[in-house]
């Protein structure tokens, strides 16, 4: 649930073109955790170290791949990268929250 709130906050902050330390910290947390958790969260590994390691690795890899794609098509813009990731990740996080609450 916390990650869904962070995702929504990052999306709102980038769409409103806000700047400052809050956006910086939320952006870092978002980039290092949210994309990876969207994939790893479905696995329900129940091993905190493995989940944390996979989450960090998948997040960094997905951000790097998205950035490379945007650079390759000459469409690089950091806020656009954040918005695309946030828009893709938010529904997945909401589905994970619903799945957790129903079980």
Secondary structure, 3 states (H helix, E strand, C coil): CHHHHHHHHHHHHHHCCCCCHHHHHHHHHHHHHHHHHHHHHHHCCCCHHHHHHHHHHHHHHHHHHHHHHHHHCCCCCHHHHHHHHHHHHHHHHHHHHHHHHHC
